[in-house]
Amino acid sequence: MRIAMYICLCNAVTETDIHQAVCEGACSMRDLRQQLGVASQCGRCATCAKAILDQETQHAKAMQYPMHQHSRSTLKRAV
């Protein structure tokens, strides 16, 4: 079991909370601010929250389109 790291102490938001928000459709800092209150108080969490958001959205895209790099280059040559 993985221990969740607190990202926003002001609003008690964890990495897991951000992951869940992305799974539910959050794709911007505005979404995170509206859904979780991230970076709405002191703002010290904004940089870290943005990095996690970017990581989670990239992961979500990769899971949605799991085409390997080799397959992409082969596809480009075929076109």
C-alpha positions in Angstrom: 0.0 0.0 0.0 1.3 3.4 -1.0 1.3 6.3 1.5 -0.3 9.4 -0.1 1.9 12.6 0.1 0.1 15.8 1.1 0.5 18.3 -1.7 -1.8 21.1 -0.4 -1.6 21.5 3.4 -4.1 24.3 3.5 -6.8 22.1 2.1 -5.4 18.7 3.0 -5.1 17.6 -0.6 -3.0 14.5 -1.4 -1.4 13.1 -4.5 -4.2 10.5 -4.5 -6.8 13.2 -4.5 -5.3 14.8 -7.6 -5.1 11.4 -9.3 -8.8 10.8 -8.6 -9.7 14.3 -9.8 -7.8 13.6 -13.1 -9.7 10.3 -13.4 -12.9 12.3 -13.0 -12.0 14.7 -15.8 -9.8 17.4 -14.2 -7.2 18.6 -16.8 -6.1 22.0 -15.6 -5.1 23.8 -12.4 -8.4 25.7 -12.6 -10.2 22.3 -12.4 -8.1 21.3 -9.4 -8.7 24.6 -7.7 -12.5 24.3 -8.3 -12.7 20.6 -7.3 -10.1 20.4 -4.5 -9.2 23.9 -3.5 -5.6 23.4 -4.6 -3.5 26.7 -4.7 -6.5 28.7 -3.5 -5.0 29.8 -0.2 -1.2 30.4 0.2 -0.3 29.0 -3.3 2.8 27.2 -2.2 1.5 23.9 -3.6 0.9 25.2 -7.1 4.2 24.1 -8.6 4.0 20.6 -7.2 0.3 20.2 -7.9 0.9 21.3 -11.5 3.7 18.7 -11.9 1.5 15.9 -10.6 -1.4 17.1 -12.8 0.9 17.0 -15.8 2.2 13.5 -14.9 -1.3 12.2 -14.3 -2.8 13.6 -17.5 0.2 12.1 -19.5 -0.4 8.8 -17.8 -4.1 8.9 -18.5 -3.5 9.7 -22.2 -1.0 6.8 -22.4 -3.5 4.5 -21.0 -6.2 5.7 -23.4 -3.9 5.3 -26.4 -1.4 2.5 -25.5 0.4 2.5 -28.8 4.1 1.8 -28.4 6.7 4.1 -29.8 7.8 1.4 -32.3 4.3 1.1 -33.6 4.0 4.9 -34.1 7.2 5.1 -36.2 6.0 2.1 -38.3 2.7 3.8 -38.8 4.3 7.1 -39.8 6.4 5.3 -42.5 3.4 3.5 -43.8 1.5 6.7 -44.4 
